[in-house]
Amino acid sequence: MFELQKKGKRNFHNLTNRTLGRVNAIPHISKSRVAIHNILNDSSLPMDGEKNAARYRTRGVKKPTKADSIAQPFGGAILTSSDKIGREEPDGQDQNASLTSMTTFTKSPTKKGLSIEVEGENLFSSSDYPGGFRWTQTIDTNAPLGGTTTPYVDPRPNDDSKPFYWTDAEHASSPSTFKDKPWRPVPASGTTWWTATLALNGVDDAKKKVTAFDAMSYGFTLDSSGTVTLVEPTSVSLTGHQSVLSSEFSSWTFS
């Protein structure tokens, strides 16, 4: 049983002020014990091992309405190549949605789009994700490549048997940076819109398991005058993105 000395700390050391049969305690020590007890029992405080993982939690917000989402007739030439950049000059892959740059991109006076770079931050190794962290990207557009039904997994056609944006070799060359330069021909009329969902995933190749940690939506519109308008990156729900991935890679699990 504790009894606080009402006479204060100075008088505590005077034996005549102590009460027999009771344990005496200095007030500020008792308060410290209470504070320590509260900290140790506060389950809301993150432990050291949880700090890095906590910043990767995806914020489930409503997907923004994409600019000019009304389907327009596509008057440009049919493209046969993929939206994916890096087949000739692989530039690596990103592990966290931290935007480095996003600008308009002009391939030629009649072919325009955007250039984007996203850098990975606070990456870590984990036995839960022996395949590391890799990007998946899906595209929704009114000008799909080669007659492909939209939305679809990027790249299309795929250049390996996995659902990721970069191949294993491309990923290994620079695993912390994502780059893309999607473009479309200037439409003869109407407006072309192109929207991507880019997601960060922890990967277990052996189990074919892909666990999403973060996602962002971005894109552009291109009108018949050749004007490109950027759709700035926004945090986005993963529901639609994972549904597209599952439809094309049914042997993999996306969560």
C-alpha positions in Angstrom: 0.0 0.0 0.0 1.4 3.4 -1.0 1.0 6.6 1.1 2.1 9.9 -0.4 3.9 12.2 2.1 1.9 15.3 2.4 4.8 17.0 4.0 6.8 16.9 0.8 10.1 15.5 -0.4 12.3 17.4 2.1 10.4 16.0 5.1 10.4 12.5 3.7 13.9 11.9 4.9 13.1 12.8 8.5 12.3 9.5 10.2 9.8 11.2 12.5 7.6 12.0 9.5 7.3 8.4 8.3 4.3 6.2 9.1 5.0 2.8 10.4 3.6 -0.2 8.6 3.3 1.6 5.3 5.5 2.0 2.3 6.4 5.7 1.7 6.7 7.0 -1.8 7.8 10.4 -3.2 5.0 11.9 -5.3 6.9 12.5 -8.5 8.2 8.9 -8.5 4.7 7.5 -8.3 3.6 9.7 -11.2 6.5 8.4 -13.3 5.4 4.8 -12.5 1.9 5.6 -13.7 3.2 7.3 -16.9 5.4 4.3 -17.7 2.5 1.9 -17.0 0.3 3.9 -19.4 2.9 3.9 -22.2 3.5 0.1 -21.9 -0.3 -0.6 -22.1 -1.1 1.8 -24.9 -1.8 -0.5 -27.9 -2.2 2.5 -30.2 1.5 3.3 -30.1 3.4 1.6 -33.0 6.3 -0.7 -32.2 9.6 -0.2 -34.0 9.0 -3.0 -36.5 5.6 -1.5 -37.5 6.8 2.0 -38.4 8.0 1.4 -41.9 5.0 -0.8 -42.7 2.6 1.8 -41.5 3.6 4.3 -44.1 2.7 1.9 -46.9 -1.0 1.6 -46.0 -3.2 2.4 -48.9 -5.7 5.2 -48.4 -9.0 3.9 -49.7 -10.5 7.0 -51.3 -13.1 7.3 -54.0 -11.5 7.3 -57.5 -11.7 10.7 -59.0 -13.7 11.3 -62.1 -11.3 11.3 -65.0 -11.3 14.4 -67.2 -13.4 14.1 -70.3 -14.5 10.6 -69.5 -17.2 10.5 -72.2 -16.1 8.2 -74.9 -15.0 9.9 -78.1 -14.5 8.4 -81.6 -10.8 7.8 -82.0 -9.7 9.3 -85.4 -5.9 8.6 -85.0 -3.9 5.8 -86.4 -4.1 2.3 -84.7 -1.0 1.8 -82.6 0.7 -1.6 -82.5 3.3 -0.9 -79.8 2.8 -0.9 -76.0 2.3 2.1 -73.7 5.2 0.8 -71.7 8.5 2.7 -72.1 11.8 1.1 -71.6 11.8 -1.8 -74.0 14.8 -0.3 -75.8 16.1 1.6 -72.8 15.0 0.0 -69.5 15.0 2.6 -66.7 14.0 0.5 -63.7 11.0 0.2 -61.4 9.7 2.0 -58.4 8.7 0.9 -54.9 6.7 3.8 -53.5 4.5 6.4 -55.0 6.6 9.5 -54.5 6.3 11.7 -57.7 9.5 13.0 -59.0 8.3 14.7 -62.2 5.3 14.8 -64.5 5.3 16.9 -67.7 3.7 16.9 -71.1 5.6 14.8 -73.7 5.8 15.5 -77.5 7.0 12.5 -79.5 6.2 14.5 -82.7 3.9 17.3 -83.7 1.2 14.7 -84.3 2.0 12.4 -81.4 1.7 13.7 -77.8 1.2 12.5 -74.2 3.0 12.7 -70.9 6.3 11.8 -69.2 6.3 10.6 -65.6 8.9 9.5 -63.1 8.2 8.1 -59.7 10.8 7.4 -57.1 10.9 4.7 -54.4 11.4 5.7 -50.8 12.1 3.8 -47.5 12.4 0.4 -49.2 13.0 -2.7 -47.1 13.6 -6.4 -47.4 11.2 -8.9 -45.9 10.7 -12.7 -45.9 7.0 -12.0 -46.6 8.0 -10.5 -49.9 11.0 -12.5 -51.2 10.4 -11.1 -54.7 10.8 -7.5 -53.4 8.5 -4.6 -54.3 7.3 -4.2 -57.9 5.0 -2.1 -59.9 1.8 -3.1 -61.6 0.0 -0.6 -64.0 -3.4 -0.8 -65.6 -4.7 1.5 -68.3 -8.2 2.9 -69.1 -8.5 4.9 -72.3 -10.8 5.6 -75.2 -7.8 4.9 -77.5 -6.6 1.4 -76.6 -3.7 -0.1 -78.4 -4.2 -2.5 -81.3 -7.9 -2.9 -80.7 -7.4 -4.0 -77.1 -10.5 -3.9 -74.8 -10.1 -1.3 -72.1 -9.1 -1.4 -69.3 -6.0 -3.6 -69.6 -2.7 -4.4 -68.0 0.3 -2.5 -69.1 2.4 -3.6 -71.1 0.1 -4.9 -73.8 1.2 -7.2 -75.4 3.0 -8.5 -72.3 6.7 -9.2 -72.6 6.9 -12.0 -70.1 4.5 -14.3 -68.1 4.2 -12.0 -65.0 1.8 -9.1 -64.3 4.4 -6.6 -63.5 5.3 -3.5 -65.5 9.0 -4.3 -65.7 10.5 -7.7 -66.5 12.8 -9.3 -64.0 15.9 -8.0 -65.8 14.5 -4.5 -66.1 13.5 -4.5 -62.4 17.0 -5.7 -61.3 18.7 -3.0 -63.3 17.2 -0.2 -61.2 14.6 -1.2 -58.7 13.7 2.2 -57.2 12.6 4.3 -60.2 9.5 4.1 -62.4 9.3 5.9 -65.7 6.8 6.0 -68.5 6.1 8.1 -71.6 2.6 7.2 -72.9 1.4 9.1 -76.0 -1.4 9.0 -78.6 -1.8 10.5 -82.0 -3.6 13.8 -82.1 -7.3 12.9 -82.8 -9.0 14.1 -85.9 -11.9 15.2 -83.7 -13.0 15.0 -80.1 -10.7 14.3 -77.2 -8.5 11.3 -76.4 -8.2 10.5 -72.7 -5.7 8.1 -71.1 -5.7 7.2 -67.4 -3.4 4.8 -65.6 -3.5 3.3 -62.1 0.0 2.6 -60.8 0.4 0.3 -57.7 3.2 -0.6 -55.4 3.2 -4.3 -54.5 5.1 -6.7 -52.2 5.7 -9.9 -54.2 6.1 -13.6 -53.5 6.8 -15.2 -56.9 6.8 -18.8 -55.6 3.2 -18.4 -54.3 2.3 -16.0 -57.2 1.0 -13.6 -54.5 0.9 -9.9 -55.0 0.1 -7.7 -52.0 -0.7 -4.0 -52.8 0.6 -1.3 -50.4 -0.1 1.9 -52.3 -1.7 3.2 -55.5 -2.1 6.4 -57.5 -4.0 7.4 -60.6 -2.7 9.8 -63.2 -3.2 10.5 -66.9 -3.7 13.1 -69.7 -6.2 14.3 -72.3 -5.4 15.2 -75.9 -7.7 17.3 -78.0 -7.8 17.7 -81.8 -5.8 20.9 -81.6 -2.9 19.0 -80.1 -3.3 20.4 -76.6 -2.3 18.0 -73.8 -3.8 18.5 -70.4 -2.3 16.5 -67.5 -4.5 14.7 -65.0 -2.4 15.1 -61.8 -1.6 12.0 -59.6 -4.3 11.2 -57.0 -4.5 8.5 -54.4 -7.0 5.9 -55.6 -8.8 2.7 -54.5 -7.2 -0.6 -55.7 -10.5 -2.4 -56.4 -10.7 -1.8 -60.1 -6.9 -2.2 -60.6 -6.8 -5.6 -59.0 -9.9 -6.7 -60.9 -8.2 -6.0 -64.2 -5.0 -7.8 -63.1 -7.0 -10.8 -61.9 -8.8 -11.1 -65.2 -5.6 -11.3 -67.2 -3.5 -13.2 -64.7 -5.9 -15.6 -63.1 -3.2 -17.9 -61.7 -1.9 -15.0 -59.5 -3.5 -13.7 -56.3 -3.9 -10.0 -55.8 -4.8 -8.5 -52.4 
